[in-house]
Amino acid sequence: MYKPVNAVIFEGGNPEGRTEKMLAEVRHAVLLDNINKLKNVPQIGATYLLTNFKDLAAEASCMGVTVWENQRSRDNFHFGKVLQELINSEGLENILYVGGASIPFVTIAELEVICEQLQKADKIVFSNNAQSADIIAFTPASLINSIDPPAMDNILAIELRDSAGVEMELFKNTLGLLFDLDTPADLLVLAGSPFTGPIASQRVKELKLDLSRLEGVKEVLRGDYEEIVLLGRVGAPVIAHINENIKARLRIFSEERGMKALGRVERGEVTSLMGNFLEEVGASKFIDYLEGIARCAFLDTRVLMEHFKMHLTAEERYLSDLGIWEELSNPLMKEFTRAAVQSKIPILCGGHSLVLGGLWALVEEIGPTY
């Protein structure tokens, strides 16, 4: 008989600003939706949640989740070592790790397939991204003792492959395994999506978000070979998905993929050709050029932020994503955000998840248009 798969969810943080708190509340709602899905997957044994949010812990506990107490202080928190402690203390063997509000659109059927694949393997790691994963399944769980546990979850799969010598396979690219609620840009997509779970759907309705820019890009995506700009960490899978499902002409500049997982951000090595162009012409002219070549744009602004060494807080990044330029203090980001919001074309700004799972979700909602 196959041994059960144990689901492990980490969701921590210390949100301070109002947009951070808003995003955290929706993330928690998504997490609760996902717990309900996991309860309906027959291969799942126990589900463990590690969190410093007391209300979330209480709600999850009432749903039958084991809330695992982290023995490390908040200042001393280390993802890999905490996961290692959990695996060893609980004697876990098959692990399905999910980061917080990752995969809000995942289906029960997709989770069942993951568990079946894991139970049939002797030694393997599955990941939803070759460079920066937020859902990872691996067996045996004791592999965690063969590596130096990483401080960040998004490089766990790489470490297991490279340091433990285990084969890594990528999950099939699907909406459920690619879309991640990471920034307010993803929150906008979630708020306007028919794929959102019931708990999260109710929560986002209460926020009364401005979805005008989102509706604007949807209208363009429904068009007939309209010009669409994609900037940032844009990967081949989402490009192929767009081309296969909707009528669009893409203008793409992809750069700095894996900048976090490969340590380029930490070492201050991020450099962007688009950032250099922005520096040369200024924010207003930069947006003017976009207006001249496209009907809408998706901008992974984190590459630009790192290029300029802005060192913005999470709250400042989120304010930019939501277009609240008046409250930004960084002069360049304030001007850039204002120009994007006031542009003649709808422009969505966000992080990597916007130009991967966010775009994928919009294409799934609209297509196929052929």
N, C-alpha and C positions, 0 to 999 in steps of 0.2 A: 504493500500500500504506500502511495506517495505521501511524503511528509508534508504537513501544511505549510503554506507561505505566510510569513508574518509581515504585515504592513507596518512601516515605520514612517511617521510624519514629524518633521521638525517645523515649528512655527514660532519664532521668537522675534524680539525687537523692542524698541522703546520709542514709539512714535511721539513726536512732540508738537509739530505744527498741525494745523487743522486739516490740510490735505493729506498728510501722513496718517492721521487718525481715521479719516474717511476711508482711505485705501485699506487700512488695517481692518476696519469693520467689515468691509466687503470680502476681504481675503478670508476672514473667519467664517463668514456665511458660506463661501465656496467650500471651505474645508469641511463644514458640517454636511453640505450636500455630498461631498466625496465620501464621507464616512458612511452615509446611507447607502451609497453605491457599493462600498467595500463589504458592508453587511450582507449584501445579496450575491456576493461572489463565493461559491461553495468551497473553493480551494483556500480561502483566507482563514487562518486560524485566529490568532490574536492581532489586534491593531493597537499599536503603541503611539502615543502622542507625547512629544516633549515640547513644552511651551512655558513661557514665563507670564502668559496672560491668564489670570485666575478665572475670569468669567468663561473664557473659551475652554479651559480645563474642566470646569464644572459641567458645562453643557456636553462636552465630549464624554465625560465620565458617565453621565446619565444615559448616553447612547451605547454604553457597553465598552467603551474604549479604555484601555489601560493607560492612565496618565503616569508617565515615568518621571520621577523626580531627579533632576540634574543635580549632581553633587558638587558641581563647580560653581563658583560665583559668576555673576554676569560679566565682570571684567576679565575673568579667567576662562571664559567659554571658548572651547575649541571643538569644532564640529566633529572631526574625525575621532578624537579621543573619547568624546561623549558617546558617539555611535559604537565605538569599540567596547566601552564599558557596558552599554546596553546589551549588545550581542553576547558578550561573555557572561554577564551576570544572569541573563535570562536563558542562556543555552539555545539561542536561535540558530536555525540552519538554513532556511530559505528566506531571503530578504527582498521585499519590494519597498524601496525608499522613495518617498515623495516629499518634495520641498514645499511646505506651506500650502499656498493656493495654486500650485502648479496643476496643470491639466483639469481646469474647471469644466471642459467639455468632454472629458473622457466618458466612454460608455461602459456599462457592466460587461458587455460582450468583449470589449477590448481588454479589460482587466482579467477576464477569464483566460483569454489567449495568452497573456503574459505569464500568468500563473502556471498554465499547462506547459509552456515552453521551459519555464524554470524547473518544474518538477521532473521533467524528462532529462535534464542535463546533469552531468556529474560535476562539471567545473566550468562556469561561464559567467560573463557579465553582459547584461543588456543595457543599452543606453538610448535615450531619445535624441542625443546630439553627440557628434564625434569629438567636439572640443569643449563644450560647456553644457553638461547634462543637469536636468533638474528632476528626472525620474530615472531611477536606476534599479535594476533587479540583478541579484547575483547569488551564486551558490558555489561552494558552501560558504556560510557566513563567516567561518573562521579565517577566510582569506584576509579579513581586515587585520589579522595578526601578522600577516606576511609583508606588510607595508608600513611605511611611516604615515600614520593617518593624516590626511590633509586637513588643513584648517577650513577650507571651503568645500561645500558639497559639489560644486560644479566640476571639480577635477577628480572626484572619487573614481569614476569609471576609468579615466586615463591612468591613474595610479595603480588600479587593480590590474589593468592590462600590462603596463610597462614594468611595474615592480614585482607583481606576483606572477607574471607570465601567463595570465589567463586570457583566453580568446574573448574579444569584445565584439558583439553583434549589435547593430543598430535596429531599433524598432522600425516597423514600417511607418512611413510618414503619413500621418492622418491628422485631422483636426483635433481629435481628442488627445493626441500625444504631443502636439506641438504648441497649442495655445497656452500661454501662461499669464496669469494676472500678476504683473510685475510693476507696472507704472500706471498713472492715470490714463494714458493713451489706451492701454488695454482695458481699463475700466470703462471707457467710452464704448469700445467695441462690445464688451460684455453687456453694457446697459442696452445696446441696440440690437442684441442678438436673440434669435429664436431658440438658440441652443442652451441658454442659461438655465441652471437648476432652480427649483422653486424657492429655496431659502435665499439664495443670492439675488434672484429676480425681484423678490419683495423688497430686499434691502436697497437695491439700486433705484427702484421706483421712488423710494422715500427721499432720495438725494436730489431729485429734480435737476439732473445734469443738463447742460446745454449740448444737445446733440446735432446742432446745425452743421458744423463742419463734417461730422461723421456722415450725415445724410447727404452732404454735398459730394463727398468722395464716392459714396454708393451710387449716386446718380451717374457719375462719370464712369464707374466700373460697369454699369449697365449699358453703356453706349456702344457705338459701333466704331471700333479701332480708334478710340481716343488716346491722346498722349498722356502717359503717366510717368512721373519721376520717382525713382527709388534711390535713396542715398543712405549710405552707412553699411552696416554688417549684413548685407544682402547675400543670401546663399542660393546655390543652384536649385535646390528642391522647390522653393517657393516660386522662383522664376518659371520653372517647368509647369508648376501647378496653375499659374496664371495663364500661360500660353495654351495649356490644354483645355481650359474651361471657359475663358471669356475672351471676347474680341478686344484686344488692347495692343497699343504700341508702347513698348517700354523703353524708357531712357534710364539707364542704370549706371551708378558709380558705386562699386562695392569696395570697401576698404576696412582694414583693422579687424577682420574676423578673428575671434579668439583672443582679443586684447586683454581680457581679464584672466582667462584660464592659462594663458601663456606667460603671464606676469609682466606684460608690457605696460599696463597701467601702473602697477606697483613700482616699476623701475623708471617711470616717466618717459617711456619710449614711444608713446603714441604720436604719430604724425599723419596728417591728413591733407591730401591735395585739395579737397574741397575747403578745408580750413584755411589753407594758404590763399585760395581764391577769395574766400570771404574776407580775409584780412586785407587783400588788395583793393576790393571794390566796395566794401562796407555792406552792412546788413540790408539796407533798403535796395541797393542795386542788385544784390544777390537774389533777393526775392523777385525783383523786376525781371531778371533773367529767367527765373523759373516760370513766371507768368507768360513769358514770350515763347516758351517751348512746350508747355504742358497745360492740361486741364485740371490736374490735381497732383499732389505730391505727398509722399510718405518719407519723413526725415528722421533717421536715427541720430538725434542730436548729441548723444553721449560721446560719439567719436569727436565731434567738434569741441565739446566741453573739455575732453581730455587733451586734445590737440593744443588748446589755449591754456591748459593748466589752470582752469577756473576754480577747482576745488569747491564746488558748490555743495551746499547741504542738500539732503534728500528733499526737504521742503522747497528749496529754491528750484530744484529740478522739476518737481511736481507742479509748481506754480507755472513754470514755462510750458509744460505739457498741456495744462488746462487753459493756456492763453492769458493768464492773469499777469500781464506784463507790468502793470502799475506797481506791483509789490516787489519786483525784483530790484536788487541793489547793484548787481554786476552790470556795468554800462552796455557791454556788447550783447549779453544775453537778453537784457531788457529791450534793446533796440531790435534785435533779431526776432524776439517773440512778438513784439508789437507789429513788426512788418509782416510776420507770418499770419497773425490773426486778422490784420486789415487787408490782406492780399485779395486780389480779384479772383483768385482760384482757391478752393478749399485745400488747406495744408494741415496734415496731422503730424505732430512732433512727439517723439517718445524715445524708447530705448530699442534694444535688439529685438525684443519680443514683438514690437510693432511691425517690423519689416520681416517677421517670420510668421509666428502664430496669428498675429493680428490680421495681416494680409490674407493668410490662409483662411481664416474664419470668414472674412468678407467675401472671398471668392466662393467659398462653400455656400454661403447664404444666397449669393446672386446667381452663380452659374449652375449648369453650363448654359452659355448663351449661343452656342453654335447650333 
